[in-house]
Amino acid sequence: MSHHYSGPDFGFPQGDARLDFTDLYAFPKPGDARKSILIKNVHPSTGENPPGPTTSEPFAPEALYELKIDTDGDAIADIAYRVRFSAFERGAQTAILHRADGAQAEGTGDTGRLIIDGAPVSLERESRVTEAADIRFFAGWRSDPFFCDVEGAKNNLQFTGYDFFADKDVCSIGLEVPKTALGTKELRLWARTLTPGGGGWIQVERGARPAQAVILVEEKDAYLAGEPADDARFLAAFAHALEHTGRYTPAEAMRVAGTLLPDVLPYDPTRPASFPDNGRILTDDAFDSFIRILTNGKVTEDKSRTSQRPTTRVSPCGTTSPKPHDESAP
């Protein structure tokens, strides 16, 4: 799995599927390299523990969904896009988008410069995209573009090639922004989800790179509540896990762990995107990349293939939806 099911025992944070962060994507807009597409996926349509469908309500109205962006390499946010949602009433939900910069982006809160208010959430195949100046925004159900043999991963990496997510959905939050809005240097991105608590906000989810928070993390609560700038404290635990799974030497395990932390997605908008070197596109088989690291090259793939997926299928709301997503728009 990617970052799906990051709660205890392959469950959801606080037992709420709507809070579960699954994947992060960043790539230049096809056909217009002056713009970037940034996507945070949450809320898998199917759970593992307990198994079965999750709620049809796309996003949690009490939660704060954030995309953090570090522009100067210190793993501290310089830009934050913050999304809140209305209550899900009469089969409809809307979104409000803010952008925070500088110290406000580094902090915690749902404030910032208002960009979009009242954006409709897409519940069916049609993409309901909201535009404001040079920003385009999408939120709603879409086919899950992650490829993984989940049962094989749980069965000591004995893969059969079953693409667990081929008929599953997620809730996507997509932004199309001009490169000029992101600075001129390589970026480092991560996503997080927060809920109210203690008179403010409590971070219950965060991540960027696929799979490692689910497979390598021992102190899960501490990790999911942590900040990338403090991820050095998890190096020893990551290295220990890599020694076990990949038979790395202690020194080599520590070196490899250092390539996985801090848990951020590097992205240079001036170059083509391809995981793990630069950003991530929707057709990247990121789990295979992680498995090669986890096993020190002893296992190179989970045998699931993007080409095995059907071109259309039924979404939770009873309409057909494309697979994988169209990368040309949020």
Contacts in CASP RR format, 6 or more apart in sequence:
PFRMAT RR
TARGET T0000
AUTHOR 0000-0000-0000
METHOD contacts of the structure
MODEL  1
MSHHYSGPDFGFPQGDARLDFTDLYAFPKPGDARKSILIKNVHPSTGENP
PGPTTSEPFAPEALYELKIDTDGDAIADIAYRVRFSAFERGAQTAILHRA
DGAQAEGTGDTGRLIIDGAPVSLERESRVTEAADIRFFAGWRSDPFFCDV
EGAKNNLQFTGYDFFADKDVCSIGLEVPKTALGTKELRLWARTLTPGGGG
WIQVERGARPAQAVILVEEKDAYLAGEPADDARFLAAFAHALEHTGRYTP
AEAMRVAGTLLPDVLPYDPTRPASFPDNGRILTDDAFDSFIRILTNGKVT
EDKSRTSQRPTTRVSPCGTTSPKPHDESAP
1 10 0 8 1.000
1 48 0 8 1.000
1 146 0 8 1.000
1 148 0 8 1.000
1 150 0 8 1.000
1 153 0 8 1.000
1 164 0 8 1.000
1 211 0 8 1.000
1 214 0 8 1.000
1 287 0 8 1.000
2 22 0 8 1.000
2 23 0 8 1.000
2 146 0 8 1.000
2 148 0 8 1.000
2 210 0 8 1.000
2 211 0 8 1.000
2 214 0 8 1.000
2 286 0 8 1.000
2 287 0 8 1.000
3 20 0 8 1.000
3 21 0 8 1.000
3 22 0 8 1.000
3 23 0 8 1.000
3 207 0 8 1.000
3 210 0 8 1.000
3 211 0 8 1.000
3 213 0 8 1.000
3 214 0 8 1.000
4 20 0 8 1.000
4 22 0 8 1.000
4 44 0 8 1.000
4 48 0 8 1.000
4 146 0 8 1.000
4 214 0 8 1.000
5 11 0 8 1.000
5 12 0 8 1.000
5 20 0 8 1.000
5 44 0 8 1.000
5 47 0 8 1.000
5 48 0 8 1.000
5 49 0 8 1.000
5 214 0 8 1.000
6 12 0 8 1.000
6 13 0 8 1.000
6 20 0 8 1.000
6 21 0 8 1.000
6 205 0 8 1.000
6 213 0 8 1.000
6 214 0 8 1.000
6 220 0 8 1.000
6 224 0 8 1.000
7 13 0 8 1.000
7 15 0 8 1.000
7 20 0 8 1.000
7 220 0 8 1.000
7 224 0 8 1.000
8 220 0 8 1.000
9 49 0 8 1.000
10 48 0 8 1.000
10 49 0 8 1.000
10 154 0 8 1.000
10 214 0 8 1.000
11 20 0 8 1.000
11 47 0 8 1.000
11 48 0 8 1.000
11 49 0 8 1.000
12 19 0 8 1.000
12 20 0 8 1.000
12 47 0 8 1.000
13 19 0 8 1.000
13 20 0 8 1.000
13 193 0 8 1.000
13 204 0 8 1.000
13 205 0 8 1.000
13 224 0 8 1.000
14 195 0 8 1.000
14 204 0 8 1.000
16 60 0 8 1.000
17 43 0 8 1.000
17 44 0 8 1.000
17 47 0 8 1.000
17 54 0 8 1.000
17 55 0 8 1.000
18 42 0 8 1.000
18 43 0 8 1.000
18 54 0 8 1.000
18 55 0 8 1.000
18 57 0 8 1.000
18 58 0 8 1.000
18 59 0 8 1.000
18 60 0 8 1.000
18 63 0 8 1.000
18 171 0 8 1.000
19 42 0 8 1.000
19 43 0 8 1.000
19 60 0 8 1.000
19 63 0 8 1.000
19 193 0 8 1.000
19 195 0 8 1.000
19 204 0 8 1.000
19 205 0 8 1.000
20 42 0 8 1.000
20 43 0 8 1.000
20 44 0 8 1.000
20 193 0 8 1.000
20 205 0 8 1.000
21 40 0 8 1.000
21 41 0 8 1.000
21 42 0 8 1.000
21 191 0 8 1.000
21 192 0 8 1.000
21 193 0 8 1.000
21 205 0 8 1.000
21 206 0 8 1.000
21 207 0 8 1.000
22 41 0 8 1.000
22 42 0 8 1.000
22 43 0 8 1.000
22 44 0 8 1.000
22 144 0 8 1.000
22 146 0 8 1.000
22 170 0 8 1.000
23 39 0 8 1.000
23 40 0 8 1.000
23 41 0 8 1.000
23 145 0 8 1.000
23 146 0 8 1.000
23 170 0 8 1.000
23 210 0 8 1.000
23 280 0 8 1.000
23 286 0 8 1.000
24 39 0 8 1.000
24 40 0 8 1.000
24 41 0 8 1.000
24 67 0 8 1.000
24 189 0 8 1.000
24 190 0 8 1.000
24 191 0 8 1.000
24 207 0 8 1.000
24 208 0 8 1.000
24 265 0 8 1.000
24 280 0 8 1.000
25 37 0 8 1.000
25 38 0 8 1.000
25 39 0 8 1.000
25 41 0 8 1.000
25 145 0 8 1.000
25 279 0 8 1.000
25 280 0 8 1.000
25 281 0 8 1.000
25 282 0 8 1.000
26 36 0 8 1.000
26 37 0 8 1.000
26 38 0 8 1.000
26 39 0 8 1.000
26 187 0 8 1.000
26 189 0 8 1.000
26 265 0 8 1.000
26 267 0 8 1.000
26 273 0 8 1.000
26 279 0 8 1.000
26 280 0 8 1.000
27 36 0 8 1.000
27 37 0 8 1.000
27 273 0 8 1.000
27 279 0 8 1.000
27 280 0 8 1.000
27 281 0 8 1.000
27 327 0 8 1.000
28 35 0 8 1.000
28 36 0 8 1.000
28 37 0 8 1.000
28 269 0 8 1.000
28 272 0 8 1.000
28 273 0 8 1.000
29 35 0 8 1.000
29 36 0 8 1.000
29 37 0 8 1.000
29 176 0 8 1.000
29 328 0 8 1.000
30 327 0 8 1.000
30 328 0 8 1.000
31 328 0 8 1.000
33 179 0 8 1.000
33 269 0 8 1.000
33 270 0 8 1.000
34 178 0 8 1.000
34 179 0 8 1.000
35 176 0 8 1.000
35 177 0 8 1.000
35 178 0 8 1.000
35 179 0 8 1.000
36 176 0 8 1.000
36 177 0 8 1.000
36 178 0 8 1.000
36 179 0 8 1.000
36 182 0 8 1.000
36 267 0 8 1.000
36 269 0 8 1.000
37 174 0 8 1.000
37 175 0 8 1.000
37 176 0 8 1.000
37 327 0 8 1.000
37 329 0 8 1.000
37 330 0 8 1.000
38 67 0 8 1.000
38 81 0 8 1.000
38 174 0 8 1.000
38 175 0 8 1.000
38 176 0 8 1.000
38 177 0 8 1.000
38 189 0 8 1.000
39 172 0 8 1.000
39 173 0 8 1.000
39 174 0 8 1.000
39 175 0 8 1.000
39 282 0 8 1.000
39 330 0 8 1.000
40 65 0 8 1.000
40 67 0 8 1.000
40 172 0 8 1.000
40 173 0 8 1.000
40 174 0 8 1.000
40 191 0 8 1.000
41 142 0 8 1.000
41 144 0 8 1.000
41 145 0 8 1.000
41 146 0 8 1.000
41 170 0 8 1.000
41 171 0 8 1.000
41 172 0 8 1.000
41 173 0 8 1.000
42 59 0 8 1.000
42 65 0 8 1.000
42 170 0 8 1.000
42 171 0 8 1.000
42 173 0 8 1.000
42 193 0 8 1.000
43 54 0 8 1.000
43 58 0 8 1.000
43 59 0 8 1.000
43 170 0 8 1.000
43 171 0 8 1.000
44 54 0 8 1.000
44 144 0 8 1.000
44 168 0 8 1.000
44 169 0 8 1.000
44 170 0 8 1.000
45 53 0 8 1.000
45 54 0 8 1.000
45 141 0 8 1.000
45 144 0 8 1.000
45 168 0 8 1.000
45 169 0 8 1.000
45 170 0 8 1.000
45 316 0 8 1.000
46 52 0 8 1.000
46 53 0 8 1.000
46 54 0 8 1.000
46 168 0 8 1.000
47 53 0 8 1.000
47 54 0 8 1.000
48 150 0 8 1.000
53 316 0 8 1.000
56 316 0 8 1.000
56 317 0 8 1.000
57 88 0 8 1.000
57 93 0 8 1.000
58 85 0 8 1.000
58 88 0 8 1.000
58 93 0 8 1.000
58 121 0 8 1.000
58 123 0 8 1.000
58 139 0 8 1.000
58 140 0 8 1.000
58 141 0 8 1.000
58 171 0 8 1.000
59 65 0 8 1.000
59 85 0 8 1.000
59 88 0 8 1.000
59 93 0 8 1.000
59 95 0 8 1.000
59 121 0 8 1.000
59 139 0 8 1.000
59 140 0 8 1.000
59 171 0 8 1.000
60 85 0 8 1.000
60 195 0 8 1.000
61 84 0 8 1.000
61 85 0 8 1.000
61 86 0 8 1.000
61 87 0 8 1.000
61 88 0 8 1.000
61 93 0 8 1.000
62 195 0 8 1.000
62 196 0 8 1.000
63 84 0 8 1.000
63 85 0 8 1.000
63 193 0 8 1.000
63 194 0 8 1.000
63 195 0 8 1.000
64 82 0 8 1.000
64 83 0 8 1.000
64 84 0 8 1.000
64 109 0 8 1.000
64 110 0 8 1.000
64 193 0 8 1.000
64 194 0 8 1.000
64 195 0 8 1.000
64 201 0 8 1.000
65 82 0 8 1.000
65 83 0 8 1.000
65 84 0 8 1.000
65 85 0 8 1.000
65 173 0 8 1.000
65 191 0 8 1.000
65 193 0 8 1.000
66 80 0 8 1.000
66 81 0 8 1.000
66 82 0 8 1.000
66 83 0 8 1.000
66 191 0 8 1.000
66 192 0 8 1.000
66 193 0 8 1.000
66 194 0 8 1.000
67 80 0 8 1.000
67 81 0 8 1.000
67 173 0 8 1.000
67 175 0 8 1.000
67 189 0 8 1.000
67 190 0 8 1.000
67 191 0 8 1.000
68 77 0 8 1.000
68 79 0 8 1.000
68 80 0 8 1.000
68 105 0 8 1.000
68 189 0 8 1.000
68 190 0 8 1.000
68 191 0 8 1.000
68 192 0 8 1.000
69 77 0 8 1.000
69 78 0 8 1.000
69 79 0 8 1.000
69 80 0 8 1.000
69 81 0 8 1.000
69 105 0 8 1.000
69 182 0 8 1.000
69 187 0 8 1.000
69 188 0 8 1.000
69 189 0 8 1.000
70 76 0 8 1.000
70 77 0 8 1.000
70 78 0 8 1.000
70 187 0 8 1.000
70 188 0 8 1.000
70 189 0 8 1.000
70 228 0 8 1.000
70 264 0 8 1.000
71 78 0 8 1.000
71 79 0 8 1.000
71 182 0 8 1.000
71 183 0 8 1.000
71 185 0 8 1.000
71 187 0 8 1.000
72 78 0 8 1.000
72 185 0 8 1.000
73 185 0 8 1.000
73 186 0 8 1.000
73 188 0 8 1.000
74 229 0 8 1.000
75 188 0 8 1.000
75 227 0 8 1.000
75 228 0 8 1.000
75 229 0 8 1.000
75 231 0 8 1.000
75 262 0 8 1.000
75 264 0 8 1.000
76 106 0 8 1.000
76 227 0 8 1.000
76 228 0 8 1.000
76 229 0 8 1.000
77 102 0 8 1.000
77 105 0 8 1.000
77 106 0 8 1.000
77 107 0 8 1.000
78 101 0 8 1.000
78 102 0 8 1.000
78 105 0 8 1.000
78 106 0 8 1.000
79 99 0 8 1.000
79 100 0 8 1.000
79 101 0 8 1.000
79 102 0 8 1.000
79 105 0 8 1.000
79 182 0 8 1.000
80 99 0 8 1.000
80 100 0 8 1.000
80 101 0 8 1.000
80 104 0 8 1.000
80 105 0 8 1.000
80 106 0 8 1.000
80 107 0 8 1.000
81 97 0 8 1.000
81 98 0 8 1.000
81 99 0 8 1.000
81 175 0 8 1.000
82 97 0 8 1.000
82 98 0 8 1.000
82 99 0 8 1.000
82 100 0 8 1.000
82 109 0 8 1.000
82 110 0 8 1.000
82 111 0 8 1.000
82 112 0 8 1.000
83 95 0 8 1.000
83 96 0 8 1.000
83 97 0 8 1.000
83 98 0 8 1.000
83 139 0 8 1.000
83 173 0 8 1.000
84 95 0 8 1.000
84 96 0 8 1.000
84 110 0 8 1.000
85 93 0 8 1.000
85 94 0 8 1.000
85 95 0 8 1.000
85 96 0 8 1.000
85 121 0 8 1.000
85 139 0 8 1.000
86 93 0 8 1.000
86 94 0 8 1.000
86 95 0 8 1.000
86 96 0 8 1.000
86 118 0 8 1.000
87 93 0 8 1.000
91 123 0 8 1.000
92 120 0 8 1.000
92 121 0 8 1.000
92 123 0 8 1.000
93 120 0 8 1.000
93 121 0 8 1.000
93 123 0 8 1.000
94 118 0 8 1.000
94 119 0 8 1.000
94 120 0 8 1.000
94 121 0 8 1.000
95 116 0 8 1.000
95 118 0 8 1.000
95 119 0 8 1.000
95 120 0 8 1.000
95 121 0 8 1.000
95 137 0 8 1.000
95 139 0 8 1.000
95 173 0 8 1.000
96 114 0 8 1.000
96 116 0 8 1.000
96 117 0 8 1.000
96 118 0 8 1.000
96 119 0 8 1.000
97 114 0 8 1.000
97 115 0 8 1.000
97 116 0 8 1.000
97 117 0 8 1.000
97 119 0 8 1.000
97 135 0 8 1.000
97 137 0 8 1.000
97 175 0 8 1.000
98 110 0 8 1.000
98 111 0 8 1.000
98 112 0 8 1.000
98 113 0 8 1.000
98 114 0 8 1.000
98 115 0 8 1.000
99 112 0 8 1.000
99 113 0 8 1.000
99 115 0 8 1.000
100 107 0 8 1.000
100 111 0 8 1.000
100 112 0 8 1.000
100 113 0 8 1.000
101 113 0 8 1.000
104 111 0 8 1.000
104 112 0 8 1.000
108 194 0 8 1.000
108 200 0 8 1.000
108 201 0 8 1.000
108 203 0 8 1.000
109 194 0 8 1.000
109 200 0 8 1.000
109 201 0 8 1.000
110 201 0 8 1.000
115 132 0 8 1.000
115 135 0 8 1.000
115 137 0 8 1.000
116 130 0 8 1.000
116 132 0 8 1.000
116 135 0 8 1.000
116 137 0 8 1.000
118 130 0 8 1.000
119 128 0 8 1.000
119 130 0 8 1.000
119 137 0 8 1.000
119 139 0 8 1.000
120 128 0 8 1.000
120 130 0 8 1.000
121 128 0 8 1.000
121 139 0 8 1.000
121 140 0 8 1.000
122 128 0 8 1.000
122 138 0 8 1.000
122 139 0 8 1.000
122 140 0 8 1.000
122 141 0 8 1.000
122 142 0 8 1.000
123 140 0 8 1.000
123 141 0 8 1.000
123 317 0 8 1.000
124 141 0 8 1.000
124 315 0 8 1.000
124 317 0 8 1.000
124 318 0 8 1.000
124 319 0 8 1.000
125 315 0 8 1.000
125 319 0 8 1.000
125 320 0 8 1.000
125 321 0 8 1.000
125 322 0 8 1.000
127 138 0 8 1.000
127 329 0 8 1.000
127 330 0 8 1.000
128 138 0 8 1.000
129 136 0 8 1.000
129 137 0 8 1.000
129 138 0 8 1.000
129 329 0 8 1.000
129 330 0 8 1.000
130 136 0 8 1.000
130 137 0 8 1.000
130 138 0 8 1.000
131 137 0 8 1.000
134 177 0 8 1.000
134 178 0 8 1.000
134 181 0 8 1.000
135 175 0 8 1.000
135 176 0 8 1.000
135 177 0 8 1.000
135 181 0 8 1.000
136 175 0 8 1.000
136 176 0 8 1.000
136 329 0 8 1.000
136 330 0 8 1.000
137 174 0 8 1.000
137 175 0 8 1.000
137 176 0 8 1.000
137 330 0 8 1.000
138 172 0 8 1.000
138 173 0 8 1.000
138 174 0 8 1.000
138 175 0 8 1.000
138 329 0 8 1.000
138 330 0 8 1.000
139 171 0 8 1.000
139 172 0 8 1.000
139 173 0 8 1.000
139 174 0 8 1.000
140 171 0 8 1.000
140 172 0 8 1.000
140 173 0 8 1.000
141 169 0 8 1.000
141 170 0 8 1.000
141 171 0 8 1.000
141 172 0 8 1.000
141 315 0 8 1.000
141 316 0 8 1.000
141 317 0 8 1.000
141 321 0 8 1.000
142 169 0 8 1.000
142 170 0 8 1.000
142 171 0 8 1.000
142 172 0 8 1.000
142 321 0 8 1.000
142 325 0 8 1.000
143 168 0 8 1.000
143 169 0 8 1.000
143 170 0 8 1.000
143 313 0 8 1.000
143 315 0 8 1.000
143 321 0 8 1.000
143 322 0 8 1.000
143 323 0 8 1.000
143 324 0 8 1.000
143 325 0 8 1.000
144 165 0 8 1.000
144 168 0 8 1.000
144 169 0 8 1.000
144 170 0 8 1.000
145 282 0 8 1.000
145 283 0 8 1.000
145 323 0 8 1.000
145 324 0 8 1.000
145 325 0 8 1.000
146 165 0 8 1.000
146 210 0 8 1.000
146 286 0 8 1.000
146 287 0 8 1.000
147 163 0 8 1.000
147 165 0 8 1.000
147 285 0 8 1.000
147 287 0 8 1.000
147 302 0 8 1.000
147 304 0 8 1.000
147 305 0 8 1.000
147 306 0 8 1.000
148 163 0 8 1.000
148 164 0 8 1.000
148 165 0 8 1.000
148 287 0 8 1.000
148 302 0 8 1.000
148 304 0 8 1.000
149 159 0 8 1.000
149 160 0 8 1.000
149 161 0 8 1.000
149 162 0 8 1.000
149 163 0 8 1.000
149 164 0 8 1.000
149 302 0 8 1.000
149 303 0 8 1.000
149 304 0 8 1.000
150 162 0 8 1.000
150 164 0 8 1.000
150 165 0 8 1.000
151 160 0 8 1.000
151 162 0 8 1.000
151 164 0 8 1.000
152 158 0 8 1.000
152 159 0 8 1.000
152 160 0 8 1.000
152 161 0 8 1.000
152 162 0 8 1.000
152 302 0 8 1.000
153 159 0 8 1.000
153 215 0 8 1.000
153 287 0 8 1.000
153 302 0 8 1.000
157 291 0 8 1.000
157 295 0 8 1.000
157 299 0 8 1.000
159 299 0 8 1.000
159 301 0 8 1.000
159 302 0 8 1.000
159 303 0 8 1.000
159 304 0 8 1.000
160 303 0 8 1.000
161 302 0 8 1.000
161 303 0 8 1.000
161 304 0 8 1.000
161 305 0 8 1.000
162 304 0 8 1.000
163 304 0 8 1.000
163 305 0 8 1.000
163 308 0 8 1.000
163 309 0 8 1.000
164 304 0 8 1.000
166 308 0 8 1.000
166 309 0 8 1.000
166 310 0 8 1.000
166 323 0 8 1.000
167 313 0 8 1.000
169 315 0 8 1.000
169 316 0 8 1.000
169 321 0 8 1.000
172 325 0 8 1.000
172 330 0 8 1.000
174 330 0 8 1.000
175 330 0 8 1.000
176 329 0 8 1.000
176 330 0 8 1.000
179 269 0 8 1.000
179 270 0 8 1.000
182 269 0 8 1.000
186 266 0 8 1.000
186 267 0 8 1.000
186 268 0 8 1.000
187 266 0 8 1.000
187 267 0 8 1.000
187 268 0 8 1.000
187 269 0 8 1.000
188 228 0 8 1.000
188 262 0 8 1.000
188 264 0 8 1.000
188 265 0 8 1.000
188 266 0 8 1.000
188 267 0 8 1.000
189 208 0 8 1.000
189 264 0 8 1.000
189 265 0 8 1.000
189 267 0 8 1.000
189 279 0 8 1.000
190 206 0 8 1.000
190 207 0 8 1.000
190 208 0 8 1.000
190 228 0 8 1.000
190 263 0 8 1.000
190 264 0 8 1.000
190 265 0 8 1.000
191 205 0 8 1.000
191 206 0 8 1.000
191 207 0 8 1.000
191 208 0 8 1.000
192 203 0 8 1.000
192 205 0 8 1.000
192 206 0 8 1.000
192 207 0 8 1.000
193 203 0 8 1.000
193 204 0 8 1.000
193 205 0 8 1.000
193 206 0 8 1.000
194 201 0 8 1.000
194 202 0 8 1.000
194 203 0 8 1.000
194 204 0 8 1.000
195 201 0 8 1.000
195 202 0 8 1.000
195 204 0 8 1.000
196 202 0 8 1.000
202 225 0 8 1.000
203 224 0 8 1.000
203 225 0 8 1.000
203 226 0 8 1.000
204 224 0 8 1.000
204 225 0 8 1.000
205 224 0 8 1.000
206 224 0 8 1.000
206 225 0 8 1.000
206 226 0 8 1.000
206 227 0 8 1.000
206 263 0 8 1.000
207 213 0 8 1.000
207 263 0 8 1.000
208 228 0 8 1.000
208 263 0 8 1.000
208 264 0 8 1.000
208 265 0 8 1.000
209 260 0 8 1.000
209 263 0 8 1.000
209 264 0 8 1.000
209 265 0 8 1.000
209 276 0 8 1.000
209 290 0 8 1.000
210 286 0 8 1.000
210 287 0 8 1.000
210 290 0 8 1.000
211 286 0 8 1.000
211 287 0 8 1.000
211 290 0 8 1.000
211 294 0 8 1.000
212 238 0 8 1.000
212 260 0 8 1.000
212 263 0 8 1.000
212 290 0 8 1.000
213 220 0 8 1.000
213 223 0 8 1.000
213 224 0 8 1.000
213 263 0 8 1.000
215 241 0 8 1.000
215 290 0 8 1.000
215 294 0 8 1.000
216 237 0 8 1.000
216 238 0 8 1.000
216 241 0 8 1.000
216 242 0 8 1.000
216 260 0 8 1.000
216 294 0 8 1.000
217 223 0 8 1.000
217 234 0 8 1.000
217 237 0 8 1.000
218 237 0 8 1.000
218 241 0 8 1.000
219 234 0 8 1.000
219 237 0 8 1.000
223 234 0 8 1.000
228 261 0 8 1.000
228 262 0 8 1.000
228 263 0 8 1.000
228 264 0 8 1.000
229 262 0 8 1.000
231 261 0 8 1.000
231 262 0 8 1.000
231 263 0 8 1.000
232 261 0 8 1.000
232 262 0 8 1.000
234 261 0 8 1.000
235 254 0 8 1.000
235 257 0 8 1.000
235 258 0 8 1.000
235 261 0 8 1.000
236 254 0 8 1.000
236 257 0 8 1.000
238 253 0 8 1.000
238 257 0 8 1.000
238 258 0 8 1.000
238 260 0 8 1.000
238 261 0 8 1.000
239 248 0 8 1.000
239 250 0 8 1.000
239 253 0 8 1.000
239 254 0 8 1.000
239 256 0 8 1.000
239 257 0 8 1.000
240 253 0 8 1.000
242 248 0 8 1.000
242 253 0 8 1.000
242 256 0 8 1.000
242 257 0 8 1.000
242 293 0 8 1.000
242 294 0 8 1.000
242 296 0 8 1.000
243 249 0 8 1.000
243 250 0 8 1.000
243 253 0 8 1.000
245 294 0 8 1.000
245 295 0 8 1.000
245 296 0 8 1.000
246 294 0 8 1.000
246 295 0 8 1.000
246 296 0 8 1.000
246 297 0 8 1.000
246 298 0 8 1.000
247 296 0 8 1.000
247 298 0 8 1.000
248 256 0 8 1.000
248 296 0 8 1.000
256 293 0 8 1.000
259 293 0 8 1.000
260 293 0 8 1.000
265 279 0 8 1.000
265 280 0 8 1.000
266 277 0 8 1.000
266 278 0 8 1.000
266 279 0 8 1.000
267 273 0 8 1.000
267 278 0 8 1.000
267 279 0 8 1.000
268 278 0 8 1.000
271 278 0 8 1.000
272 278 0 8 1.000
273 279 0 8 1.000
273 280 0 8 1.000
273 281 0 8 1.000
274 280 0 8 1.000
274 281 0 8 1.000
274 284 0 8 1.000
275 281 0 8 1.000
275 284 0 8 1.000
275 286 0 8 1.000
275 289 0 8 1.000
276 286 0 8 1.000
276 289 0 8 1.000
280 286 0 8 1.000
281 327 0 8 1.000
282 324 0 8 1.000
282 325 0 8 1.000
282 327 0 8 1.000
283 306 0 8 1.000
283 324 0 8 1.000
283 327 0 8 1.000
285 301 0 8 1.000
285 304 0 8 1.000
285 306 0 8 1.000
287 302 0 8 1.000
287 304 0 8 1.000
288 300 0 8 1.000
288 301 0 8 1.000
288 302 0 8 1.000
291 299 0 8 1.000
291 300 0 8 1.000
291 301 0 8 1.000
291 302 0 8 1.000
292 299 0 8 1.000
292 300 0 8 1.000
306 324 0 8 1.000
309 323 0 8 1.000
309 324 0 8 1.000
310 323 0 8 1.000
311 322 0 8 1.000
311 323 0 8 1.000
312 320 0 8 1.000
312 321 0 8 1.000
312 322 0 8 1.000
312 323 0 8 1.000
313 320 0 8 1.000
313 321 0 8 1.000
313 323 0 8 1.000
314 320 0 8 1.000
314 321 0 8 1.000
315 321 0 8 1.000
END
